[in-house]
Amino acid sequence: MENDERIFLIKFGENIRKIRISLNLSQEMLANDANIPINQIGRIERAEISTSLNTIFKIAKALSIDPNKLFLFDKSTQ
C-alpha cells in the first residue's frame, strides 16, 4: 500500500471515530445500528482494513449522516 493511501485510511478511520464519539455512540452501538460486526468498526477506525462502499453507506446511515460527510477531512499527506 502506498503511503498516501495509508494516510487516507488513517484519516478516514479517525473521522468515523470522531463522528461516532460526537454522537455518544460506542463501537458496539454503531456496529449494531449498521448491522456489521463490531470488530469491523474497530478495524476501520484503526485503518487496519479498507472497506466497501456498501459498508460506508451502512455506517453513514447508522450515524444518520450523508455518506459524503465521512470523507470531509484533510486529505493532504503532509
N, CA, C and O atoms as a printed pandas DataFrame, in Angstrom:
     atom_number atom_name residue_name chain_id  residue_number  x_coord  y_coord  z_coord
0              1         N          MET        A               1    0.844   -1.171    0.000
1              2        CA          MET        A               1    0.000    0.000    0.000
2              3         C          MET        A               1    0.890    1.236    0.000
3              4         O          MET        A               1    1.867    1.323    0.744
4              5         N          GLU        A               2    0.531    2.177   -0.845
5              6        CA          GLU        A               2    1.255    3.434   -0.923
6              7         C          GLU        A               2    1.077    4.230    0.371
7              8         O          GLU        A               2    0.065    4.092    1.058
8              9         N          ASN        A               3    2.051    5.048    0.690
9             10        CA          ASN        A               3    1.998    5.850    1.912
10            11         C          ASN        A               3    0.778    6.775    1.936
11            12         O          ASN        A               3    0.117    6.907    2.966
12            13         N          ASP        A               4    0.475    7.424    0.784
13            14        CA          ASP        A               4   -0.672    8.330    0.767
14            15         C          ASP        A               4   -1.990    7.573    0.941
15            16         O          ASP        A               4   -2.942    8.110    1.508
16            17         N          GLU        A               5   -2.050    6.335    0.457
17            18        CA          GLU        A               5   -3.246    5.511    0.665
18            19         C          GLU        A               5   -3.390    5.163    2.140
19            20         O          GLU        A               5   -4.496    5.185    2.681
20            21         N          ARG        A               6   -2.296    4.850    2.779
21            22        CA          ARG        A               6   -2.303    4.525    4.214
22            23         C          ARG        A               6   -2.769    5.739    5.026
23            24         O          ARG        A               6   -3.592    5.607    5.932
24            25         N          ILE        A               7   -2.245    6.902    4.700
25            26        CA          ILE        A               7   -2.639    8.122    5.405
26            27         C          ILE        A               7   -4.131    8.385    5.216
27            28         O          ILE        A               7   -4.818    8.776    6.159
28            29         N          PHE        A               8   -4.631    8.173    3.996
29            30        CA          PHE        A               8   -6.057    8.356    3.730
30            31         C          PHE        A               8   -6.884    7.427    4.614
31            32         O          PHE        A               8   -7.867    7.865    5.211
32            33         N          LEU        A               9   -6.506    6.160    4.707
33            34        CA          LEU        A               9   -7.244    5.213    5.550
34            35         C          LEU        A               9   -7.210    5.618    7.016
35            36         O          LEU        A               9   -8.212    5.497    7.721
36            37         N          ILE        A              10   -6.069    6.095    7.473
37            38        CA          ILE        A              10   -5.945    6.542    8.866
38            39         C          ILE        A              10   -6.893    7.709    9.126
39            40         O          ILE        A              10   -7.633    7.708   10.109
40            41         N          LYS        A              11   -6.866    8.693    8.250
41            42        CA          LYS        A              11   -7.714    9.875    8.440
42            43         C          LYS        A              11   -9.192    9.536    8.304
43            44         O          LYS        A              11  -10.023   10.101    9.015
44            45         N          PHE        A              12   -9.527    8.623    7.400
45            46        CA          PHE        A              12  -10.910    8.182    7.236
46            47         C          PHE        A              12  -11.402    7.520    8.524
47            48         O          PHE        A              12  -12.486    7.832    9.017
48            49         N          GLY        A              13  -10.601    6.612    9.060
49            50        CA          GLY        A              13  -10.965    5.942   10.308
50            51         C          GLY        A              13  -11.080    6.902   11.470
51            52         O          GLY        A              13  -11.991    6.791   12.290
52            53         N          GLU        A              14  -10.155    7.849   11.542
53            54        CA          GLU        A              14  -10.205    8.854   12.611
54            55         C          GLU        A              14  -11.479    9.693   12.505
55            56         O          GLU        A              14  -12.073   10.061   13.518
56            57         N          ASN        A              15  -11.894    9.992   11.279
57            58        CA          ASN        A              15  -13.094   10.791   11.086
58            59         C          ASN        A              15  -14.338   10.017   11.523
59            60         O          ASN        A              15  -15.233   10.585   12.149
60            61         N          ILE        A              16  -14.399    8.744   11.203
61            62        CA          ILE        A              16  -15.531    7.934   11.664
62            63         C          ILE        A              16  -15.562    7.932   13.189
63            64         O          ILE        A              16  -16.617    8.126   13.793
64            65         N          ARG        A              17  -14.411    7.714   13.806
65            66        CA          ARG        A              17  -14.341    7.703   15.271
66            67         C          ARG        A              17  -14.803    9.033   15.859
67            68         O          ARG        A              17  -15.572    9.063   16.819
68            69         N          LYS        A              18  -14.328   10.135   15.272
69            70        CA          LYS        A              18  -14.695   11.476   15.759
70            71         C          LYS        A              18  -16.212   11.680   15.679
71            72         O          LYS        A              18  -16.827   12.157   16.633
72            73         N          ILE        A              19  -16.805   11.323   14.551
73            74        CA          ILE        A              19  -18.251   11.483   14.383
74            75         C          ILE        A              19  -18.998   10.576   15.352
75            76         O          ILE        A              19  -19.961   11.005   15.988
76            77         N          ARG        A              20  -18.561    9.330   15.466
77            78        CA          ARG        A              20  -19.210    8.362   16.362
78            79         C          ARG        A              20  -19.191    8.871   17.800
79            80         O          ARG        A              20  -20.209    8.830   18.491
80            81         N          ILE        A              21  -18.043    9.347   18.243
81            82        CA          ILE        A              21  -17.909    9.833   19.621
82            83         C          ILE        A              21  -18.743   11.103   19.829
83            84         O          ILE        A              21  -19.337   11.289   20.891
84            85         N          SER        A              22  -18.785   11.970   18.819
85            86        CA          SER        A              22  -19.584   13.197   18.955
86            87         C          SER        A              22  -21.069   12.886   19.121
87            88         O          SER        A              22  -21.821   13.689   19.674
88            89         N          LEU        A              23  -21.482   11.724   18.644
89            90        CA          LEU        A              23  -22.877   11.289   18.783
90            91         C          LEU        A              23  -23.083   10.391   20.012
91            92         O          LEU        A              23  -24.156    9.818   20.203
92            93         N          ASN        A              24  -22.043   10.283   20.834
93            94        CA          ASN        A              24  -22.086    9.452   22.040
94            95         C          ASN        A              24  -22.439    7.994   21.748
95            96         O          ASN        A              24  -23.202    7.363   22.479
96            97         N          LEU        A              25  -21.868    7.480   20.667
97            98        CA          LEU        A              25  -22.084    6.083   20.308
98            99         C          LEU        A              25  -20.821    5.273   20.579
99           100         O          LEU        A              25  -19.712    5.727   20.298
100          101         N          SER        A              26  -20.990    4.094   21.118
101          102        CA          SER        A              26  -19.872    3.167   21.259
102          103         C          SER        A              26  -19.687    2.442   19.922
103          104         O          SER        A              26  -20.554    2.489   19.049
104          105         N          GLN        A              27  -18.555    1.780   19.783
105          106        CA          GLN        A              27  -18.354    0.957   18.589
106          107         C          GLN        A              27  -19.440   -0.106   18.498
107          108         O          GLN        A              27  -19.937   -0.403   17.412
108          109         N          GLU        A              28  -19.801   -0.670   19.626
109          110        CA          GLU        A              28  -20.826   -1.705   19.640
110          111         C          GLU        A              28  -22.173   -1.158   19.170
111          112         O          GLU        A              28  -22.873   -1.806   18.391
112          113         N          MET        A              29  -22.531    0.021   19.638
113          114        CA          MET        A              29  -23.804    0.625   19.223
114          115         C          MET        A              29  -23.813    0.894   17.722
115          116         O          MET        A              29  -24.798    0.610   17.040
116          117         N          LEU        A              30  -22.705    1.447   17.207
117          118        CA          LEU        A              30  -22.618    1.721   15.781
118          119         C          LEU        A              30  -22.687    0.427   14.981
119          120         O          LEU        A              30  -23.398    0.350   13.979
120          121         N          ALA        A              31  -21.963   -0.571   15.413
121          122        CA          ALA        A              31  -21.977   -1.858   14.716
122          123         C          ALA        A              31  -23.381   -2.444   14.675
123          124         O          ALA        A              31  -23.821   -2.941   13.638
124          125         N          ASN        A              32  -24.078   -2.386   15.794
125          126        CA          ASN        A              32  -25.446   -2.904   15.833
126          127         C          ASN        A              32  -26.359   -2.123   14.901
127          128         O          ASN        A              32  -27.135   -2.712   14.149
128          129         N          ASP        A              33  -26.267   -0.797   14.949
129          130        CA          ASP        A              33  -27.116    0.040   14.106
130          131         C          ASP        A              33  -26.810   -0.150   12.617
131          132         O          ASP        A              33  -27.711   -0.075   11.781
132          133         N          ALA        A              34  -25.548   -0.396   12.291
133          134        CA          ALA        A              34  -25.133   -0.581   10.903
134          135         C          ALA        A              34  -25.257   -2.037   10.453
135          136         O          ALA        A              34  -25.113   -2.344    9.269
136          137         N          ASN        A              35  -25.522   -2.921   11.401
137          138        CA          ASN        A              35  -25.630   -4.355   11.122
138          139         C          ASN        A              35  -24.337   -4.919   10.508
139          140         O          ASN        A              35  -24.355   -5.660    9.525
140          141         N          ILE        A              36  -23.226   -4.536   11.130
141          142        CA          ILE        A              36  -21.925   -5.084   10.744
142          143         C          ILE        A              36  -21.195   -5.518   12.016
143          144         O          ILE        A              36  -21.510   -5.033   13.102
144          145         N          PRO        A              37  -20.225   -6.423   11.892
145          146        CA          PRO        A              37  -19.520   -6.904   13.083
146          147         C          PRO        A              37  -18.771   -5.780   13.805
147          148         O          PRO        A              37  -18.191   -4.896   13.175
148          149         N          ILE        A              38  -18.796   -5.835   15.128
149          150        CA          ILE        A              38  -18.130   -4.802   15.929
150          151         C          ILE        A              38  -16.638   -4.739   15.623
151          152         O          ILE        A              38  -16.062   -3.651   15.587
152          153         N          ASN        A              39  -16.011   -5.876   15.406
153          154        CA          ASN        A              39  -14.571   -5.839   15.139
154          155         C          ASN        A              39  -14.266   -5.132   13.820
155          156         O          ASN        A              39  -13.167   -4.611   13.634
156          157         N          GLN        A              40  -15.232   -5.113   12.908
157          158        CA          GLN        A              40  -15.026   -4.411   11.641
158          159         C          GLN        A              40  -14.987   -2.899   11.868
159          160         O          GLN        A              40  -14.179   -2.203   11.253
160          161         N          ILE        A              41  -15.840   -2.394   12.733
161          162        CA          ILE        A              41  -15.802   -0.960   13.062
162          163         C          ILE        A              41  -14.432   -0.596   13.628
163          164         O          ILE        A              41  -13.821    0.384   13.202
164          165         N          GLY        A              42  -13.957   -1.373   14.573
165          166        CA          GLY        A              42  -12.652   -1.119   15.172
166          167         C          GLY        A              42  -11.530   -1.163   14.160
167          168         O          GLY        A              42  -10.630   -0.323   14.184
168          169         N          ARG        A              43  -11.577   -2.131   13.278
169          170        CA          ARG        A              43  -10.513   -2.263   12.273
170          171         C          ARG        A              43  -10.543   -1.114   11.270
171          172         O          ARG        A              43   -9.492   -0.675   10.802
172          173         N          ILE        A              44  -11.734   -0.622   10.934
173          174        CA          ILE        A              44  -11.837    0.535   10.040
174          175         C          ILE        A              44  -11.292    1.773   10.749
175          176         O          ILE        A              44  -10.512    2.530   10.173
176          177         N          GLU        A              45  -11.700    1.973   11.986
177          178        CA          GLU        A              45  -11.235    3.151   12.735
178          179         C          GLU        A              45   -9.728    3.135   12.950
179          180         O          GLU        A              45   -9.103    4.194   13.000
180          181         N          ARG        A              46   -9.143    1.964   13.077
181          182        CA          ARG        A              46   -7.687    1.858   13.275
182          183         C          ARG        A              46   -6.923    1.746   11.959
183          184         O          ARG        A              46   -5.706    1.562   11.956
184          185         N          ALA        A              47   -7.641    1.858   10.840
185          186        CA          ALA        A              47   -7.040    1.794    9.495
186          187         C          ALA        A              47   -6.352    0.462    9.242
187          188         O          ALA        A              47   -5.355    0.399    8.523
188          189         N          GLU        A              48   -6.877   -0.592    9.826
189          190        CA          GLU        A              48   -6.322   -1.926    9.597
190          191         C          GLU        A              48   -6.883   -2.544    8.327
191          192         O          GLU        A              48   -6.276   -3.446    7.749
192          193         N          ILE        A              49   -8.045   -2.059    7.892
193          194        CA          ILE        A              49   -8.662   -2.570    6.670
194          195         C          ILE        A              49   -9.250   -1.414    5.872
195          196         O          ILE        A              49   -9.595   -0.366    6.418
196          197         N          SER        A              50   -9.351   -1.631    4.579
197          198        CA          SER        A              50  -10.140   -0.766    3.730
198          199         C          SER        A              50  -11.544   -1.366    3.744
199          200         O          SER        A              50  -11.707   -2.535    4.096
200          201         N          THR        A              51  -12.537   -0.605    3.376
201          202        CA          THR        A              51  -13.892   -1.133    3.456
202          203         C          THR        A              51  -14.661   -0.849    2.180
203          204         O          THR        A              51  -14.252   -0.024    1.364
204          205         N          SER        A              52  -15.763   -1.531    2.019
205          206        CA          SER        A              52  -16.557   -1.410    0.801
206          207         C          SER        A              52  -17.473   -0.189    0.858
207          208         O          SER        A              52  -17.746    0.358    1.927
208          209         N          LEU        A              53  -17.928    0.214   -0.299
209          210        CA          LEU        A              53  -18.890    1.309   -0.369
210          211         C          LEU        A              53  -20.181    0.931    0.340
211          212         O          LEU        A              53  -20.820    1.785    0.956
212          213         N          ASN        A              54  -20.567   -0.317    0.264
213          214        CA          ASN        A              54  -21.767   -0.780    0.946
214          215         C          ASN        A              54  -21.640   -0.577    2.459
215          216         O          ASN        A              54  -22.579   -0.120    3.109
216          217         N          THR        A              55  -20.487   -0.914    3.005
217          218        CA          THR        A              55  -20.261   -0.733    4.440
218          219         C          THR        A              55  -20.212    0.742    4.795
219          220         O          THR        A              55  -20.737    1.139    5.835
220          221         N          ILE        A              56  -19.596    1.560    3.960
221          222        CA          ILE        A              56  -19.565    3.000    4.196
222          223         C          ILE        A              56  -20.992    3.539    4.240
223          224         O          ILE        A              56  -21.324    4.353    5.102
224          225         N          PHE        A              57  -21.828    3.092    3.320
225          226        CA          PHE        A              57  -23.222    3.523    3.302
226          227         C          PHE        A              57  -23.939    3.106    4.585
227          228         O          PHE        A              57  -24.680    3.898    5.166
228          229         N          LYS        A              58  -23.721    1.867    5.028
229          230        CA          LYS        A              58  -24.356    1.385    6.263
230          231         C          LYS        A              58  -23.910    2.201    7.476
231          232         O          LYS        A              58  -24.724    2.533    8.338
232          233         N          ILE        A              59  -22.619    2.522    7.540
233          234        CA          ILE        A              59  -22.098    3.318    8.657
234          235         C          ILE        A              59  -22.726    4.709    8.641
235          236         O          ILE        A              59  -23.174    5.204    9.676
236          237         N          ALA        A              60  -22.756    5.336    7.471
237          238        CA          ALA        A              60  -23.343    6.677    7.372
238          239         C          ALA        A              60  -24.818    6.651    7.764
239          240         O          ALA        A              60  -25.290    7.536    8.478
240          241         N          LYS        A              61  -25.529    5.652    7.304
241          242        CA          LYS        A              61  -26.951    5.540    7.647
242          243         C          LYS        A              61  -27.124    5.369    9.155
243          244         O          LYS        A              61  -28.010    5.978    9.753
244          245         N          ALA        A              62  -26.284    4.548    9.763
245          246        CA          ALA        A              62  -26.361    4.330   11.210
246          247         C          ALA        A              62  -26.016    5.604   11.984
247          248         O          ALA        A              62  -26.529    5.828   13.081
248          249         N          LEU        A              63  -25.150    6.433   11.411
249          250        CA          LEU        A              63  -24.781    7.707   12.039
250          251         C          LEU        A              63  -25.767    8.824   11.684
251          252         O          LEU        A              63  -25.645    9.945   12.177
252          253         N          SER        A              64  -26.737    8.513   10.832
253          254        CA          SER        A              64  -27.738    9.480   10.355
254          255         C          SER        A              64  -27.095   10.684    9.664
255          256         O          SER        A              64  -27.488   11.830    9.884
256          257         N          ILE        A              65  -26.098   10.397    8.824
257          258        CA          ILE        A              65  -25.429   11.446    8.068
258          259         C          ILE        A              65  -25.330   11.032    6.606
259          260         O          ILE        A              65  -25.471    9.857    6.267
260          261         N          ASP        A              66  -25.086   12.007    5.755
261          262        CA          ASP        A              66  -24.834   11.736    4.347
262          263         C          ASP        A              66  -23.470   11.041    4.251
263          264         O          ASP        A              66  -22.531   11.447    4.936
264          265         N          PRO        A              67  -23.344   10.011    3.423
265          266        CA          PRO        A              67  -22.049    9.323    3.303
266          267         C          PRO        A              67  -20.889   10.259    2.968
267          268         O          PRO        A              67  -19.750    9.996    3.354
268          269         N          ASN        A              68  -21.171   11.350    2.252
269          270        CA          ASN        A              68  -20.104   12.303    1.908
270          271         C          ASN        A              68  -19.412   12.853    3.140
271          272         O          ASN        A              68  -18.217   13.146    3.098
272          273         N          LYS        A              69  -20.141   12.997    4.234
273          274        CA          LYS        A              69  -19.553   13.571    5.453
274          275         C          LYS        A              69  -18.448   12.697    6.026
275          276         O          LYS        A              69  -17.594   13.186    6.765
276          277         N          LEU        A              70  -18.453   11.416    5.695
277          278        CA          LEU        A              70  -17.389   10.534    6.175
278          279         C          LEU        A              70  -16.054   10.866    5.507
279          280         O          LEU        A              70  -14.991   10.474    5.988
280          281         N          PHE        A              71  -16.127   11.590    4.400
281          282        CA          PHE        A              71  -14.916   11.937    3.652
282          283         C          PHE        A              71  -14.512   13.395    3.820
283          284         O          PHE        A              71  -13.620   13.876    3.122
284          285         N          LEU        A              72  -15.160   14.100    4.739
285          286        CA          LEU        A              72  -14.826   15.503    4.956
286          287         C          LEU        A              72  -13.732   15.637    6.010
287          288         O          LEU        A              72  -13.998   15.870    7.189
288          289         N          PHE        A              73  -12.509   15.484    5.553
289          290        CA          PHE        A              73  -11.336   15.626    6.409
290          291         C          PHE        A              73  -10.173   16.055    5.529
291          292         O          PHE        A              73  -10.235   15.923    4.306
292          293         N          ASP        A              74   -9.125   16.561    6.136
293          294        CA          ASP        A              74   -7.941   16.990    5.396
294          295         C          ASP        A              74   -7.281   15.780    4.760
295          296         O          ASP        A              74   -6.827   14.873    5.458
296          297         N          LYS        A              75   -7.228   15.768    3.456
297          298        CA          LYS        A              75   -6.680   14.613    2.726
298          299         C          LYS        A              75   -5.215   14.793    2.342
299          300         O          LYS        A              75   -4.647   13.962    1.634
300          301         N          SER        A              76   -4.609   15.877    2.810
301          302        CA          SER        A              76   -3.199   16.078    2.477
302          303         C          SER        A              76   -2.355   15.007    3.147
303          304         O          SER        A              76   -2.705   14.494    4.210
304          305         N          THR        A              77   -1.258   14.683    2.521
305          306        CA          THR        A              77   -0.373   13.634    3.024
306          307         C          THR        A              77    0.822   14.198    3.759
307          308         O          THR        A              77    1.788   13.484    4.025
308          309         N          GLN        A              78    0.761   15.465    4.086
309          310        CA          GLN        A              78    1.900   16.086    4.759
310          311         C          GLN        A              78    1.624   16.334    6.204
311          312         O          GLN        A              78    2.482   16.853    6.917
